[in-house]
Amino acid sequence: YKLLAYKAKNGPAPSYLSDLITSRTAPRCLRFSSTARLVPPSLRMSGKYTSRFFSVLAPRWWNELPLAVRTAESLTIFKRRLKTYLF
């Protein structure tokens, strides 16, 4: 999910995945605006499978990554930093 989230946010992902996630933007310039976070969706429906949706899991896992991983300049650098962080 983390690679798909990176591709959906920054690059070569299909449009149906890019439409599922939104970047958090501030109305004015704040320190928080440079953290490259995603907005988790507000869930209106409840069920045992809603927490497994890509649109729910991707922002949650993306926002848990360190800033250095989230702000990687390319997919190769993102993969390298992600492996270092996870292992």
Secondary structure, DSSP 8 states (H G I E B T S, - for coil): -HHHHHHHHHSS--HHHHTT--B---SS--GGGGS--B------S--SSGGGSHHHHHHHHHHHS-HHHHT-SSHHHHHHHHHHHH-
